[in-house]
């Protein structure tokens, strides 16, 4: 939409430290717009193509590049994340599940805080990500751009209704009929202190439509069987979602016009903006924007778990060399490094041959699994910690003392052998 409107906010796309583990939540916050959502849209279009080919019985193209594209978009953030370990996978999965299904700050009074955290890239839940993005679009984008987007959406919807066979469009009427029941469940969701079970139950009604379709369309909905009717159900469902998205834009555009009218009539801009944000929050739930985001994030959670387990097996000690680390970092790290507990910035490496060495200095063998002290407050991922005594000014000494100290340093360096300085550099 930034290309259409000429208005776009800064999005963090920074590259993390090469040897610093990134949590799944951070992956989603960074890549949901550029990777995950486009990949799922492309996958749905590919599924439509497959079911049409299957239904017609004609031959189809392999679509190899399309398959590679949406697979790479989905798994690339995790493949380029270092050190897959079982404990880390469990921590990331639990954290991401709390992020997806968390209901913090869902009250109306929390909207200003949700918007502030979303703009700073510090959203605490999926709800804050979605609502913050939606408020940014419909409050800050130029009205002309919103009009243009809405008109394009209307034209595409009308075009789809004209080109699709009537037999497929008729199946979409089932989803429209069950829409009222889903909205009743949403009202119950707000009346029961934002119960997530009721919220997802409303989305689960879509799964029951093929089973209850006989009551709406008669025998045509289930004969010869539901499986053979899968193309009609899938295409009509996607058409229903696209059409309801068009209706959502119509409602939000009307709310935006009311907001502009109130500002011109002398309303305080803060009050008029607050009313507009309430309308956006209403549409965010009642037009299933949040429910669809939860479904997509759940798919990401499941896929991340599978990919992370595969990478963990490739990076296990039983293979003799950590293949994932070898490909991602370097061979020296893959052959002898053990990984400490990875959590946020505590990601450190040390060759197993260095453990217990009496020749290594304390600064060389410090791990991130040990509590950080004053001597390691200046530590950065991938660097060697500086001992506290090295930061203190050294007293001046005579030439003889200095010569003996230099001779002692040379002897110590000759007997210590290779040390961590070959892998890490000091921040001094």
C-alpha positions as CSV (number, residue, x, y, z in Angstrom):
1,X,0.0,0.0,0.0
2,X,3.0,2.3,0.4
3,X,3.6,2.1,-3.3
4,X,0.0,3.2,-4.0
5,X,-0.1,6.0,-1.4
6,X,3.4,7.4,-1.3
7,X,3.2,7.0,2.5
8,X,5.2,4.4,4.3
9,X,6.6,4.0,7.8
10,X,10.1,2.7,8.5
11,X,10.2,-1.0,8.9
12,X,13.2,-2.6,10.7
13,X,14.9,-5.1,8.4
14,X,18.2,-5.1,10.2
15,X,20.6,-8.0,10.1
16,X,21.2,-9.6,13.5
17,X,24.5,-10.8,14.8
18,X,25.7,-13.9,12.9
19,X,26.1,-16.0,16.0
20,X,23.1,-14.6,17.9
21,X,19.9,-16.7,18.1
22,X,16.7,-14.9,17.0
23,X,13.5,-15.9,18.7
24,X,10.5,-17.0,16.6
25,X,8.5,-14.0,17.9
26,X,11.1,-11.6,16.5
27,X,11.1,-13.5,13.2
28,X,7.4,-12.9,12.9
29,X,7.6,-9.3,13.9
30,X,10.3,-8.7,11.3
31,X,9.1,-10.9,8.4
32,X,5.3,-11.2,8.6
33,X,4.7,-8.6,6.0
34,X,7.5,-9.4,3.6
35,X,7.7,-13.2,3.9
36,X,4.9,-15.0,5.7
37,X,1.8,-13.3,4.4
38,X,3.0,-13.3,0.7
39,X,4.0,-16.9,1.0
40,X,0.6,-18.0,2.2
41,X,-1.2,-16.0,-0.4
42,X,0.9,-17.6,-3.1
43,X,0.3,-21.0,-1.6
44,X,-3.5,-20.5,-1.7
45,X,-3.3,-19.4,-5.4
46,X,-1.3,-22.5,-6.1
47,X,-3.9,-24.7,-4.3
48,X,-6.6,-23.1,-6.5
49,X,-4.7,-24.0,-9.6
50,X,-4.2,-27.5,-8.3
51,X,-7.8,-28.2,-7.5
52,X,-8.9,-26.7,-10.9
53,X,-6.5,-29.0,-12.7
54,X,-7.7,-31.9,-10.7
55,X,-11.4,-31.1,-11.2
56,X,-11.0,-30.6,-15.0
57,X,-8.8,-33.7,-15.5
58,X,-6.5,-31.8,-17.8
59,X,-2.8,-31.6,-17.5
60,X,-1.1,-28.9,-15.4
61,X,2.3,-27.3,-15.2
62,X,4.6,-28.3,-12.4
63,X,5.0,-24.8,-11.1
64,X,8.4,-25.6,-9.6
65,X,9.5,-22.0,-9.2
66,X,6.2,-21.1,-7.5
67,X,6.6,-24.0,-5.0
68,X,10.2,-23.0,-4.3
69,X,9.2,-19.4,-3.8
70,X,6.6,-19.9,-1.1
71,X,8.6,-22.6,0.7
72,X,11.7,-20.4,0.8
73,X,9.7,-17.5,2.1
74,X,8.3,-19.6,4.9
75,X,11.5,-21.3,6.1
76,X,14.2,-18.8,5.3
77,X,14.0,-16.8,8.5
78,X,14.5,-20.0,10.6
79,X,17.1,-21.6,8.3
80,X,19.3,-18.5,8.8
81,X,18.9,-18.6,12.6
82,X,21.9,-20.2,14.3
83,X,22.1,-23.0,16.9
84,X,18.9,-25.1,16.8
85,X,18.7,-27.0,20.1
86,X,15.8,-28.8,21.7
87,X,15.7,-26.5,24.8
88,X,15.7,-23.5,22.6
89,X,13.0,-24.9,20.4
90,X,10.8,-25.5,23.4
91,X,11.4,-21.9,24.7
92,X,10.7,-20.4,21.3
93,X,7.6,-22.4,20.7
94,X,6.1,-21.6,24.1
95,X,6.9,-17.9,23.7
96,X,5.5,-17.7,20.2
97,X,2.3,-19.5,21.3
98,X,1.8,-17.0,24.1
99,X,2.4,-14.2,21.5
100,X,-0.2,-15.6,19.1
101,X,-3.0,-16.4,21.6
102,X,-2.2,-13.6,24.1
103,X,-5.1,-11.3,24.9
104,X,-3.2,-8.5,26.7
105,X,-4.2,-5.0,26.0
106,X,-7.4,-6.0,24.1
107,X,-9.5,-3.5,26.0
108,X,-10.7,-0.2,24.4
109,X,-8.7,1.9,26.9
110,X,-5.4,0.2,25.8
111,X,-5.6,1.3,22.1
112,X,-3.1,4.2,22.5
113,X,-0.6,1.9,24.1
114,X,-1.1,-0.8,21.5
115,X,-0.5,1.8,18.7
116,X,2.6,3.1,20.4
117,X,4.2,-0.4,20.9
118,X,3.2,-1.4,17.3
119,X,4.9,1.6,15.8
120,X,8.1,0.9,17.7
121,X,8.2,-2.8,16.7
122,X,7.7,-3.9,20.3
123,X,4.2,-5.5,20.1
124,X,3.5,-8.0,22.9
125,X,0.9,-10.0,21.0
126,X,-0.4,-10.8,17.6
127,X,-3.5,-8.6,18.3
128,X,-1.2,-5.6,18.8
129,X,0.6,-6.3,15.6
130,X,-2.6,-6.5,13.5
131,X,-4.6,-3.7,15.2
132,X,-1.6,-1.4,15.2
133,X,-1.0,-1.9,11.5
134,X,-4.7,-1.5,10.6
135,X,-4.9,1.8,12.6
136,X,-1.8,3.1,10.9
137,X,-3.3,2.5,7.5
138,X,-6.8,3.9,8.1
139,X,-5.8,6.8,10.3
140,X,-2.6,8.0,8.6
141,X,-2.8,7.1,4.9
142,X,-4.1,9.8,2.5
143,X,-7.9,9.5,1.9
144,X,-7.2,9.6,-1.9
145,X,-5.0,6.5,-1.6
146,X,-7.7,4.7,0.5
147,X,-10.3,5.6,-2.2
148,X,-8.1,4.2,-4.9
149,X,-7.5,1.0,-3.1
150,X,-11.2,0.5,-2.4
151,X,-12.2,1.1,-6.0
152,X,-9.6,-1.4,-7.2
153,X,-10.9,-3.9,-4.8
154,X,-14.5,-3.4,-6.0
155,X,-13.5,-3.9,-9.6
156,X,-11.5,-7.1,-8.8
157,X,-14.5,-8.4,-6.8
158,X,-16.9,-7.7,-9.6
159,X,-14.6,-9.3,-12.1
160,X,-14.3,-12.5,-10.1
161,X,-18.1,-12.7,-9.8
162,X,-18.4,-12.4,-13.5
163,X,-15.8,-14.9,-14.6
164,X,-16.5,-17.6,-12.0
165,X,-19.2,-20.2,-12.9
166,X,-22.5,-19.8,-11.1
167,X,-22.1,-23.3,-9.7
168,X,-19.0,-22.2,-7.7
169,X,-20.5,-18.8,-6.6
170,X,-23.6,-20.6,-5.3
171,X,-21.4,-22.5,-2.8
172,X,-20.3,-19.2,-1.3
173,X,-23.9,-18.5,-0.1
174,X,-23.3,-21.1,2.6
175,X,-20.6,-19.0,4.2
176,X,-22.8,-15.9,4.0
177,X,-25.6,-17.7,5.9
178,X,-23.3,-18.8,8.7
179,X,-21.9,-15.3,9.0
180,X,-24.7,-14.2,11.4
181,X,-23.9,-17.1,13.7
182,X,-20.2,-16.2,13.7
183,X,-21.0,-12.6,14.7
184,X,-23.2,-13.8,17.5
185,X,-20.2,-15.8,18.8
186,X,-18.1,-12.6,18.6
187,X,-20.6,-10.8,20.7
188,X,-20.3,-13.6,23.2
189,X,-16.5,-13.3,23.0
190,X,-16.7,-9.7,24.2
191,X,-19.3,-10.5,26.8
192,X,-17.2,-13.3,28.4
193,X,-14.0,-11.4,29.1
194,X,-12.4,-12.0,25.7
195,X,-12.4,-15.8,25.8
196,X,-10.1,-17.1,23.1
197,X,-12.0,-20.4,22.9
198,X,-15.1,-18.6,21.8
199,X,-13.2,-16.5,19.3
200,X,-11.6,-19.4,17.6
201,X,-14.9,-21.3,17.7
202,X,-16.3,-18.7,15.4
203,X,-13.6,-19.3,12.9
204,X,-14.0,-23.1,13.2
205,X,-17.6,-22.7,11.8
206,X,-16.0,-22.5,8.4
207,X,-14.8,-26.1,8.7
208,X,-18.4,-27.2,9.5
209,X,-19.8,-25.6,6.3
210,X,-19.2,-28.6,4.0
211,X,-20.9,-30.9,6.6
212,X,-23.9,-28.6,6.9
213,X,-24.1,-27.5,3.3
214,X,-26.8,-30.0,2.4
215,X,-29.3,-27.8,4.5
216,X,-28.5,-24.8,2.3
217,X,-27.9,-26.2,-1.2
218,X,-29.5,-29.6,-1.0
219,X,-28.0,-32.7,-2.4
220,X,-25.8,-30.7,-4.8
221,X,-23.6,-29.8,-1.8
222,X,-22.6,-33.4,-0.9
223,X,-23.1,-35.4,-4.1
224,X,-21.4,-37.4,-5.5
225,X,-19.4,-36.7,-2.3
226,X,-17.9,-33.9,-0.3
227,X,-14.3,-34.7,-1.4
228,X,-15.2,-34.3,-5.1
229,X,-16.8,-31.0,-4.2
230,X,-13.6,-29.7,-2.7
231,X,-12.8,-27.3,-5.6
232,X,-16.1,-25.6,-5.3
233,X,-15.8,-25.2,-1.5
234,X,-12.2,-23.9,-1.6
235,X,-12.7,-21.4,-4.4
236,X,-16.0,-20.1,-3.0
237,X,-14.5,-19.8,0.4
238,X,-11.6,-17.7,-0.9
239,X,-14.1,-15.6,-2.9
240,X,-16.1,-15.1,0.3
241,X,-13.0,-13.9,2.2
242,X,-12.1,-11.5,-0.7
243,X,-15.7,-10.1,-0.8
244,X,-15.9,-9.6,2.9
245,X,-12.6,-7.8,2.8
246,X,-14.1,-5.5,0.2
247,X,-17.1,-4.8,2.6
248,X,-14.7,-4.1,5.4
249,X,-12.9,-1.5,3.3
250,X,-16.2,0.1,2.5
251,X,-17.1,0.4,6.2
252,X,-13.7,1.7,7.2
253,X,-13.7,4.2,4.3
254,X,-17.1,5.5,5.5
255,X,-15.7,5.8,9.0
256,X,-12.7,7.7,7.6
257,X,-15.0,10.1,5.8
258,X,-17.0,10.7,9.0
259,X,-13.7,11.4,10.8
260,X,-12.8,14.0,8.2
261,X,-16.2,15.6,8.4
262,X,-16.1,15.8,12.2
263,X,-12.7,17.5,12.1
264,X,-14.0,20.1,9.6
265,X,-17.0,20.8,11.8
266,X,-14.9,21.7,14.8
267,X,-14.4,18.5,16.7
268,X,-11.2,18.1,18.6
269,X,-9.0,15.9,16.4
270,X,-8.1,13.7,19.3
271,X,-11.8,12.9,20.0
272,X,-12.6,12.3,16.3
273,X,-9.5,10.1,16.0
274,X,-10.5,8.1,19.0
275,X,-13.9,7.4,17.4
276,X,-12.2,6.3,14.2
277,X,-10.0,3.9,16.2
278,X,-13.0,2.3,17.8
279,X,-14.5,1.7,14.4
280,X,-11.3,0.1,13.2
281,X,-11.2,-2.1,16.2
282,X,-14.8,-3.2,15.6
283,X,-13.9,-4.1,11.9
284,X,-10.7,-5.8,13.0
285,X,-12.8,-8.5,14.8
286,X,-16.1,-8.6,13.0
287,X,-14.5,-9.0,9.6
288,X,-12.2,-11.8,10.8
289,X,-9.0,-10.0,10.3
290,X,-7.7,-11.1,13.7
291,X,-9.0,-14.7,13.3
292,X,-7.2,-15.1,10.0
293,X,-4.0,-13.7,11.5
294,X,-4.2,-16.3,14.3
295,X,-4.7,-19.1,11.7
296,X,-1.7,-17.9,9.7
297,X,0.5,-17.5,12.8
298,X,-0.5,-21.0,13.9
299,X,0.7,-22.4,10.5
300,X,4.0,-20.5,11.1
301,X,4.3,-22.0,14.5
302,X,3.7,-25.6,13.3
303,X,6.1,-25.2,10.3
304,X,8.8,-23.6,12.5
305,X,8.6,-26.5,14.9
306,X,9.1,-29.0,12.1
307,X,11.9,-27.1,10.4
308,X,13.7,-26.4,13.7
309,X,13.6,-30.2,14.6
310,X,15.1,-31.1,11.2
311,X,17.9,-28.4,11.7
312,X,18.5,-29.7,15.2
313,X,19.1,-33.2,13.8
314,X,21.4,-31.9,11.2
315,X,23.3,-30.0,13.8
316,X,23.5,-32.8,16.3
317,X,26.8,-34.3,17.6
318,X,26.0,-37.8,16.4
319,X,26.9,-36.8,12.8
320,X,30.4,-35.8,13.9
321,X,30.1,-32.3,12.5
322,X,27.3,-29.8,12.7
323,X,26.1,-29.5,9.1
324,X,23.8,-26.5,9.7
325,X,26.5,-24.5,11.5
326,X,29.1,-25.6,8.9
327,X,26.8,-24.1,6.1
328,X,25.7,-21.1,8.0
329,X,28.9,-20.0,9.9
330,X,32.1,-21.8,9.1
331,X,33.9,-25.2,9.4
332,X,35.9,-24.2,12.4
333,X,32.8,-23.4,14.4
334,X,31.0,-26.6,13.2
335,X,33.8,-29.0,14.2
336,X,34.5,-28.2,17.8
337,X,32.0,-25.7,19.2
338,X,29.6,-26.3,22.0
339,X,26.6,-24.0,22.5
340,X,25.7,-22.5,25.8
341,X,22.2,-21.6,26.7
342,X,20.7,-19.4,24.0
343,X,18.4,-16.8,25.2
344,X,18.1,-13.3,23.9
345,X,21.7,-12.1,23.7
346,X,23.3,-14.9,25.7
347,X,24.7,-16.8,22.7
348,X,28.3,-17.9,23.1
349,X,30.6,-20.4,21.6
350,X,33.6,-22.3,22.9
351,X,35.5,-25.3,21.5
352,X,35.0,-28.3,23.7
353,X,38.8,-28.8,23.7
354,X,39.3,-25.6,25.6
355,X,37.1,-26.6,28.5
356,X,39.2,-27.2,31.7
357,X,42.4,-25.9,30.1
358,X,44.7,-24.4,32.6
359,X,46.5,-22.3,30.0
360,X,43.5,-20.3,29.0
361,X,42.9,-17.0,30.7
362,X,39.6,-16.2,32.5
363,X,38.7,-13.8,29.8
364,X,39.2,-16.4,27.1
365,X,37.0,-19.0,28.6
366,X,34.1,-16.9,29.9
367,X,30.7,-18.2,28.7
368,X,27.4,-16.4,28.4
369,X,25.8,-19.2,30.5
370,X,27.6,-17.6,33.5
371,X,26.1,-14.5,35.1
372,X,27.3,-11.3,33.6
373,X,29.4,-9.2,36.0
374,X,30.9,-5.8,35.8
375,X,33.7,-7.3,33.7
376,X,31.3,-8.3,31.0
377,X,28.9,-5.4,30.9
378,X,30.5,-4.2,27.6
379,X,30.1,-7.6,26.0
380,X,28.6,-7.8,22.5
381,X,27.5,-11.1,20.9
382,X,30.4,-12.8,19.1
383,X,33.1,-10.9,21.1
384,X,35.5,-11.9,23.9
385,X,34.7,-10.5,27.3
386,X,37.3,-8.2,28.9
387,X,38.3,-9.0,32.5
388,X,37.7,-6.3,35.0
389,X,41.3,-6.0,36.0
390,X,42.3,-5.2,32.4
391,X,40.1,-2.1,32.5
392,X,41.8,-0.7,35.5
393,X,44.8,1.6,35.0
394,X,48.1,-0.2,35.5
395,X,50.7,1.4,37.8
396,X,53.9,2.6,36.2
397,X,56.9,0.3,36.6
398,X,60.6,0.4,35.8
399,X,62.3,-0.7,32.7
400,X,63.6,-4.0,34.4
401,X,60.0,-4.8,35.6
402,X,58.6,-4.1,32.2
403,X,61.2,-6.3,30.5
404,X,60.5,-9.2,32.8
405,X,56.7,-8.8,32.3
406,X,57.2,-8.9,28.5
407,X,59.3,-12.0,28.7
408,X,56.7,-13.6,30.9
409,X,53.9,-12.7,28.4
410,X,55.9,-14.3,25.5
411,X,56.5,-17.5,27.4
412,X,52.8,-17.7,28.4
413,X,51.7,-17.2,24.8
414,X,54.1,-19.9,23.6
415,X,52.8,-22.5,26.0
416,X,49.1,-21.6,25.8
417,X,48.6,-22.6,22.1
418,X,45.7,-21.5,20.0
419,X,43.0,-19.7,22.0
420,X,39.6,-18.1,21.4
421,X,41.1,-15.0,20.0
422,X,41.3,-16.8,16.6
423,X,37.5,-16.9,16.6
424,X,36.5,-13.8,18.5
425,X,37.8,-10.2,18.7
426,X,37.9,-7.9,21.6
427,X,35.6,-5.0,21.8
428,X,38.3,-2.8,23.1
